[in-house]
Structure formats: structure tokens, C-alpha cells
């Protein structure tokens, strides 16, 4: 997967690069999972990404991600 492909799949809504230690407001979030089984029983076991750079870095470990960008996301146990 490369950045040009991500620009087609997710054209707007998330940052291109990580904003480490930045006070900038995040544009949006994507939800990702490592296995399709993590969608089972109506509960998703995954994590949140805020940049295309993070998506590219984790691409080898991710099986699915939401192509829709959400304004925010939260974690729960």
C-alpha cells in the first residue's frame, strides 16, 4: 500500500503525517482491526489511527479499516 493509493481510498479527513506532540486539532480518525474475527458479536476489538502515515506503517498488521473518516473516536475496555 502506498500514499497515492491511500489518497484515493481516503481522500480527505485525516492528516497525511503524524502530529506527534502537536497542538493541532486532528482532522478525523479511522478505525482498524488486526483480524476479521475482531468484528464478531457486534463489538470491535481494534484501535484508532489519525494519519495516513500511521496507516502505512501498520499496513502489514491490519486486516480491515474503515474507509469512512469519523470526526472522533473513543476507546473502551
Order of alpha helices (4+ residues) and beta strands (2+ residues): alpha-beta-beta-alpha-beta
